[in-house]
Amino acid sequence: MTEPSADVLRIIRSRRVTRALTAQPVTPDQLDTVLEAASFAPSAGNRRLHPLVVVTDSRRLAVLRLVSPGMLQRPAAAIVICIDAANARRYGFRPDTPGLYVDVGTLAATILLAAHAIGLGSGPVTSFSRAAAAHVLGLPDGWGPRLIVCLGHPADNQPAGMRAKRRREALARTLWR
C-alpha cells in the first residue's frame, strides 16, 4: 500500500481537463462524494460564501451550454460555483475582495481533484454569460455564478492537449538563486 501523500500526489499529477465526455450519467453518490470533498476546501475566514449549484437536468445543461462558449464538453452534470454577494457584504467583504475569487479557485481545484480521484472527467469553464447563467439556473438575487465545473465520464478518445514545456520552470521562477 502506498502512503496517503503519494496517492494525493499521483492524483494531482495525473488530473487533466477532460474535453470529451460520454452520455453516461453521473450518479448521486458520485456527486455527493465530490460535494463532500468541496466542503473541505479552504475558505476566507471559514465563511463559506460560495454556494454550489448542481445541475444534472439534460435540458438545463443544454441551455447552459448555449450561454457558455467556453463549455466544449457535453457534461452529464455541472457544479456552478457562485459568490453570495449579500452574505459577503454582511461579513464586511467588498464585492471585489480578492479572497472571494481565491476561494472560487480553491473550490474548483478541490472539485476537479475529487472528481478525478473517483474516476470522473472534469473541466472548468470561465467563458459564459453570468447574467444568462443566473437566469437559466434561477439563482436568488445576490448569487453570482463565477465558474462552472463540467463533470462526466471521460470518453475513450480525448482531443490532444497542449504540450507542456518544463512545467515547473514555466510556473515558478526562482529569484533567490
C-alpha positions in Angstrom: 0.0 0.0 0.0 1.3 3.5 -0.8 1.4 6.3 1.7 -1.6 8.7 1.5 0.6 11.6 0.5 1.9 9.5 -2.5 -1.8 8.9 -3.5 -2.5 12.6 -3.4 0.5 13.5 -5.5 -0.4 10.8 -8.0 -3.9 12.2 -8.4 -2.6 15.8 -8.7 0.0 14.7 -11.4 -2.5 12.6 -13.4 -5.5 15.0 -13.5 -6.2 16.6 -16.8 -9.1 18.7 -18.2 -11.5 16.3 -19.9 -13.0 17.8 -23.1 -14.8 14.7 -24.3 -17.4 13.0 -22.1 -19.8 10.1 -22.6 -23.5 10.4 -22.1 -23.3 8.1 -19.1 -25.0 9.9 -16.1 -23.0 10.9 -13.0 -24.6 9.1 -10.1 -25.9 10.8 -7.0 -23.3 9.0 -4.9 -20.5 10.4 -7.2 -21.9 13.9 -6.8 -22.2 13.5 -3.1 -18.6 12.4 -2.9 -17.4 15.5 -4.9 -19.6 17.8 -2.9 -18.4 16.4 0.4 -14.8 17.0 -0.8 -15.7 20.6 -1.8 -16.9 21.2 1.8 -13.3 20.8 2.9 -11.9 23.4 0.5 -10.2 26.3 2.2 -12.4 29.4 2.6 -11.5 33.0 3.6 -12.2 33.2 7.3 -14.0 29.9 7.0 -17.1 31.9 6.0 -18.3 29.6 3.2 -19.6 32.4 0.9 -19.7 30.3 -2.2 -22.9 28.3 -2.8 -22.6 25.5 -5.2 -25.4 24.8 -7.7 -25.6 21.2 -9.0 -27.1 20.8 -12.5 -28.0 17.3 -13.8 -31.0 18.0 -15.9 -30.1 17.5 -19.5 -32.3 20.3 -20.8 -30.9 22.8 -18.4 -27.4 21.7 -19.2 -28.1 22.2 -22.9 -29.3 25.7 -22.3 -26.3 26.4 -20.0 -24.1 25.3 -22.9 -25.8 27.8 -25.2 -24.7 30.7 -23.0 -21.2 29.2 -22.3 -18.9 29.5 -25.3 -16.1 28.0 -23.2 -18.1 24.8 -22.5 -16.7 22.5 -25.1 -17.8 19.4 -23.2 -21.2 18.0 -23.1 -21.4 17.3 -19.4 -23.7 14.9 -17.7 -23.5 17.2 -14.7 -22.1 20.6 -13.7 -21.3 22.3 -10.5 -21.6 26.1 -10.7 -19.6 27.9 -8.1 -21.3 31.2 -7.1 -20.4 34.1 -4.8 -23.2 35.1 -2.4 -22.6 38.8 -2.5 -25.2 39.7 0.1 -23.8 37.3 2.6 -20.2 38.5 1.8 -21.3 42.1 2.5 -22.7 41.0 5.9 -19.3 39.8 6.7 -17.7 43.1 5.6 -16.3 41.9 2.2 -16.5 44.2 -0.7 -17.6 42.6 -4.0 -14.1 43.0 -5.4 -12.3 41.5 -2.5 -9.6 39.1 -3.9 -10.3 36.5 -1.2 -13.7 35.8 -2.7 -12.1 34.9 -6.0 -9.3 32.9 -4.4 -12.0 30.8 -2.8 -13.6 30.2 -6.2 -10.2 28.8 -7.3 -9.7 26.6 -4.2 -13.2 25.2 -4.5 -12.7 24.5 -8.2 -9.3 22.8 -7.6 -10.8 20.6 -4.9 -13.8 19.7 -7.1 -11.6 18.8 -10.0 -9.3 16.7 -7.9 -12.1 14.9 -6.1 -13.8 14.1 -9.5 -10.6 12.7 -10.9 -10.0 10.6 -7.7 -13.3 8.8 -8.3 -12.8 8.3 -12.0 -14.9 11.2 -13.3 -13.7 13.6 -16.0 -14.0 17.3 -15.4 -13.2 20.6 -16.8 -13.6 24.2 -15.6 -15.4 26.8 -17.7 -15.0 30.6 -17.1 -16.2 31.8 -20.5 -20.0 32.2 -20.1 -22.6 34.8 -19.7 -23.0 35.3 -16.0 -26.4 37.0 -16.3 -27.8 34.3 -18.6 -26.4 31.5 -16.5 -28.0 33.1 -13.4 -31.3 33.2 -15.2 -31.1 29.7 -16.6 -30.3 28.4 -13.1 -32.9 30.5 -11.3 -30.4 31.9 -8.9 -31.5 34.0 -6.0 -30.7 37.7 -6.0 -27.1 38.3 -5.0 -25.8 34.9 -6.1 -23.3 35.5 -8.9 -22.1 32.5 -10.9 -18.3 32.6 -11.3 -17.1 29.3 -12.6 -18.7 26.1 -13.9 -17.1 22.7 -13.4 -18.3 20.2 -16.0 -18.5 16.6 -14.9 -18.9 13.3 -16.6 -17.3 10.0 -17.6 -14.3 10.5 -19.9 -14.7 9.3 -23.4 -12.0 6.9 -24.7 -10.7 9.4 -27.2 -9.8 12.9 -26.0 -8.7 15.8 -28.1 -5.0 16.3 -28.0 -3.9 18.7 -25.2 -1.3 21.4 -25.5 2.1 20.1 -24.9 3.6 21.5 -21.8 7.3 22.5 -21.7 9.0 22.0 -18.5 6.1 22.5 -16.2 7.9 23.6 -13.1 10.0 26.1 -14.9 7.0 27.6 -16.6 5.2 28.0 -13.3 7.8 29.2 -10.9 10.8 31.4 -11.4 13.4 31.1 -8.6 14.6 34.6 -7.8 16.9 33.9 -4.9 19.4 31.7 -6.7 
